[in-house]
């Protein structure tokens, strides 16, 4: 919804303590991710916006947080919700209690079966969730010309949803052989989303081939499985998404690349994680615990 002057006025007044906040979480320990410290503080919230920290506040509603630690919500940087074998609404219920407040999904599995109808289902479903589910537009349906799929999503179809409020851009561009061959349909998709966010999928792509892949405007890769490969990608300006799902588990191999310099260019993702492992081990919280256990 658009922000009004009245909305901004309430935020400013509640942040300054001139008006009681709508909600205050009192006396919580809050993680300062810039300095790596915990602060005892109140957290003031106006509507859906955090407006005050590191100060004392009073609120229309107050919650005692003295036995809690507040941290930023976890973001799953790349996931196929269909791999969880539940609907987006059920996925929300599975991962939100574990701290995942945002996920960037690629519905290419349902799109491979149902085409545009599957893509539209995910866009519609993402609107009514408690978590923030962002939908990348599936770039490779089918993945290659050798695949037998139920549908095809061409550049003209994807472009219709380019400015949808739930989309960020183009999902993982796994057809890197088509990119190197400058396939006409591949080029049409890349041109249609030039300057927008384009997710990558480039396992073992190195050297000048990696330069060519990046030159097409692709920004990240979640298919990196070795530290040396990851270091090259980071050095060339590519973001590395460290994956740990039900099939591919790369946290152990890639945790050594994490340090104060590289962390801003890395992220965590699950890609494909089944509901049993979400229930038993966790979601993004499991990846973070694992990395910390390995010394990150």
N, C-alpha and C positions, 0 to 999 in steps of 0.2 A: 504494500500500500504506500502511496506517496506520503512524504513527510510534510506536515504543515508548520506554519510559524508557531502555532500553539504547542505542537509536539516538541519543537526545539526549545521553546521557552520553558516547558516543564523539565526537560532534560538539564538545561543550564541551571535552573533554580534548585533542582534536587541534587545535582552534583555539588553545588555551592553550599548546600545545607540550609538554604532559605525556605525550602519547602520539604516536608517529609517525603522520603522516597516511597515509591509504591511497595517495594519489598527490600528488606535488608537481611542479609545473612551475617549474623553477629559473631565476632570473635573467632573467625575461622583462620586457619593457617593457609596462606596463599603462596603458591610457588611463583617466584619471580624468575621467569625463564631467561631474562637478560643477564642477571647477576648470579643466578644459580642458588638463590637463598630462599628461605621461608620467612614470611612476614605474618605476624598476628595482626589481623585487620578486620574491619567490616567491609562488606561488599554491598553497595547500593545499586538498585536496579529500578529503572524507570520504564514501564511497559516491558519491552523485550530487550532493552539496551542497558548494559552495565555502564553506570555513569560515575561511580566513585569507588576508589580503593585507597588503602593506606591512610584512612582517616576514620573518625567515629561518626556514625550516622544513626538517625532514628527513622523508623519506617511505619507505614500504615499496617504492614504485616512484617513481623520479625521472626526469623528462624535462628535457633541457637546452633552455631557451627563449631562450638568449642572442641568437639571430638572429631572434627573433619579436616581434610586437606583439600583445598580447591586448586585444580590444575586446568589449563586450557583443554577443551575437548579434543579428542584424537580424530585425525583425518585419515581415512583409508584412501590413498591417492589413486588407486586403480583396482576396481573389483567388478566381477560379473555376478550380479545378485542372483541370477538364475542358478549359479553353481551352488548356492546355499540351499537350493531345492525348495525355497519358500517364496511367497510373494513379497514385493517391496514392503508392505505393511508389516508382515511377520518378521522380515529381516530387521526392520526398525526395532521391533520388540526384542529381538535376539541381541543386538549389538549396542543399543543405546544405554542399557543398564551397565555395560562394561566400559562406558566412556567414549564410545565412537559417536560423535555428534555430527560428523560430516563424512560422506562417501562420494567418490567420483566414479560413477558406474558406466560401463560399456555394455549395452544390451544386445551384443552381437549374436548371442546364442538364440534368443527368441526372435531376433530379426532374421537370422538365417532360416528360421522355420516359417515365420509369418510376415516377414518383410516390413513394410511401412506400418502395418497394423500393430505389430509387436513393438516397434519403436514408439508409436503414439501411446500405447498402453503404458509404457514406462514413464513417458513424459506426464501423462495424466496422473499416474499413481504417485509420482514424486511430489505432487502439489499438496497432498493432505497428510504428510508425515510429521512426526515430532522432530526427527532428525532432518538435516539438510542433505538431501540426495540430489546430486547434480548428474546430469545425463550427457555423456559425450555421444556424438552422433557416429554410429558404427561405420567405419571407413571401408571395411573389406567384407562385404556381403555379396557373393561368397568370398571366402578368404583367398582363393586362387581360382583360376579357370578350370582346374582339375577337380574341384569339389562339386558334388551334387547337392544343391541347396533347394529350399522351398521357395526362395525369393531372391531378388537382386535389388540392392539399393544403389542407384546411380547418383551422379553428382547433382542432377536436377532435383531429385527427391530430397537429398540431404540439405540442399540449399534452402528448401522451403522452411526448414526448422533452424536455420542458422541464427536467427535473432530471437528464438524462443527464450523466455526468461529463465528456464531451468537448464539450458545448455551452456557449455563453456567453449565448445569447439568440436574438433574432429577426434574420434577415438583412435586407439592404437593402430598405427599404420603398419600392419604386419606384412603387407605385400611389398617388401623391399626389393625383391627381384623385379617386380613390375615397375618400381620407381627407377631402378638403375637402367631398365630397358626403355624408360620414358613411354610406357604404355599410355595410349590416348585417354582411356577412362581414368587411370591413375592420375595423370596430369590434370585432367578436368577437376578432380576432387581437390587436389592440392591448390590449384588456381582459385577455386571457389572459396577456399578457406585461408588464402594467403593473408598473413598478418594476424590471424586468429590463433588460438591455442590448438596445437596438434600434438597428440600423444604418440610416442614411438613404441616400437617393438623390433629390436634389432639384436638378436642373440649372435654373439661372435662376429659382429660387423666391426671391422677395425681399419686402421690406415686411411687411405684415400677414399675407400668405399664409405667409411664413417663420415668423412668430410662431405661427400656427396649427399649422404642421407640428411645431414644437418643443414646443408645448403638449401634443401627443400622446405625448410622452416619447421622441422620437427624438433621438439624441445626436450624430450626425456626418454628413458628406457627402463622398463621393469623386468627385462629379460637378461640382465647382466648377472652372471653366475660366478665370476672370479674377480679378485681384487685388482689384478693387473689391468684387466679389461675395464673395470670401473674407473681406475685412475686415469686411463686414457680418455674415457668419455668425459669425466669431470674437467680434465685439462683442456678439452676442446669445447667446453661450454655447455655440455649436455648434463641435464639433471639425472641423477640415478635414483630410482625408486627401488628400495630394498624389499624384496618379496619373501613372504613366508606363508604359503597356503597349505592345502592338503596334498598337493603333488610336488610342487617345486618349493624347496626350503633353502633360502639363500642367506639368511641372517648370519649364520655361523661364518660363512665364507666372506661376507661383506662388512661385518662389524669392524674389522681392522681399518677400513677406510674412513671411519667416522672420527672426526676431531673438531676442534673449535672452528677451523677454517673451512672444512668441507661440509659441515652439518647444514648450513643454509642452502646447499645445493643438493641435498639428499632428502628422501622421504621414505616412509614405510607404506607397504600395500600388501593385501592378501591375494589379489588376483582371483583365485578360486579356493574357497574354504567351505567345507561341508558343515552342516548344522551340528553333527556330533562333536566335532573338534571345537566349534565355537562354544558349545555347551560345556565341554569338559576342560578345555585349555584356555579358551578366551578368544578374543578377536585382536584388535590392535594392542590391547593391554598385554597380550601374550608375546607379541613381537617386541614390545618395549622391555618387558621383564627379561626376555631372552637376551636382548642386546646388552642390558645392564649386567646381567649375569656373566656375560662374556667380556666385561670390562669397559664397555662404552660409558 
